[in-house]
Each structure stands twice: as structure tokens, then as C-alpha cells.
């Protein structure tokens, strides 16, 4: 149980392109989803917290107009990297926490998306 | 704000040997603590978690961790390491019920190498 699917697993595109990454909770409903960015050989840095039906909360230093987050249902959140540039190349990982008493729900992670901007 | 320190960036052990990965946290109240494992190019898999109660928690794949409040530590252990345990291990802390919701703070990770 508690499977999170992230798609696509890898994206290579030209500078200036917008890229959408999907995060789905397959067998549970997720009130909250999280988006992380991970640079090579580094830890995960939280970018934003996404709550179903409301605006995402972005961490300090993360451009909300650059990284658009939509959490339209209890099983789907999307991250769109708008007008991507080479410095946006990174490994993006989503996670989801279930609805059952949110304080005791661990985060379950997707397999990540490797984004490469040429 | 909470923080996590994993003092060891790299650890190498022989297959069959015991393992201990260190984790120290900083948080004013009782934290929620987690250990995750990440294989190359993949997401994170939850190994175990501590919320309350028994300070020795058992996880998947034969791992366990012990919460020691006096030392602000949550070290991960395994009595006999298998070659398939080679991966990156992350300790994470989360504020409790009233402290900021589900937001996790991760340590910098420990890369485990297993020698055959």
C-alpha cells in the first residue's frame, strides 16, 4: 500500500520549454503533497507544500511563478516548471501524506523526475 | 526550527558486518523521526518511523532505530548488512502535531557502501 507514482521519470527538453510533472497517490487519498528538489549528492530541499483545493505554500527562495503547483484532487498534484532554463535541471521528487489523522501520516515518495534542460 | 545532522557522509562496511548510521536532531519538543533509503535515481522508501512510545522501533529490511532523547539521537542499526543495502540513507525530523504540519527536514544523507 501507499504507492506514489510520479511521471515522467525523465525529461530532456530545450531551454524555454515548460515542463509538467505529475504526482499521483495510487491507493490512498492525499490531503497534502510535497515537492522537493535534489541536487547531485545532496539532500532533499522542500520547494512547496500542496494542499488539495487550496494554493500551495512555497518555501523561502522558491519562485511561485516559476514553479506552478496545482493540487486539483486528493490523488493528483502537478508541478509545472515554466520557461525552464539549464539551471532548473535537477531531480524533482514528490511525496504524499494520507488523510487519516494527518499528524501521524508519514510521507510516501514517488520515484522522482530527472529534468535536463539543454 | 528543527534541524538534522548526519555526521557521516560515507560509510563502508563488509557484507555481514553490523551497521550503525548516526542521526542527531534539534527540535524543542518531542519530534517525529524517520529514516528513509534512496537507491540511485529513485525516490525515497520509508524504513521506519518514531512518533511515541517504545524508543526502539523496528522497520523493514531488518533495520531498527533507537530514539534517545538525552542525546537527541535517532541512530539506525542493522545487525548484518547485505550487499543490497548499499544506498543513500536519510534521517528526517518533523514537528509534532502543533508544530507546522507534515513538513519534513532532512539530513544531508549517508552513503553506504557494502564490500563483498
Interface residues (C-beta under 8 A of the other chain):
Chain A: X4 X6 X32 X34 X41 X42 X43 X44 X46 X49 X91 X93 X95 X97 X102 X103 X104 X105 X106 X107 X108 X109 X110 X111 X112 X114
Chain B: X34 X36 X41 X42 X43 X44 X45 X46 X49 X51 X90 X96 X97 X101 X102 X103 X104 X106 X107 X108 X109 X111
